[in-house]
Amino acid sequence: MRPPVTIDLAAPEGNVFALVGKACASLEEAGQPVQAKALREWFRTVPPLGGVSYDDVRRMVEQYCDVTWLNEHPPREAQLE
């Protein structure tokens, strides 16, 4: 079962490192240290200068946690309509 986590994208926790850290902490609090380690290890393998987007990281966090995103902006396509 994926633990719930709320992440405010307008706050400092919207930073990619803080986002992964908060998700890992939520997993550990939910008694899922193996999943927390797997997410942390995946994030450590991300190339520092590209190859994985911010949205890729968000999707990975969503695989491990039931995320509520606060202050999320609509996709650029929706803004153009």
Secondary structure, 3 states (H helix, E strand, C coil): CCCEEEEECCCHHHCHHHHHHHHHHHHHHCCCHHHHHHHHHHHHCCCCCCCCCHHHHHHHHHHHCEEEEECCCCCHHHHHC
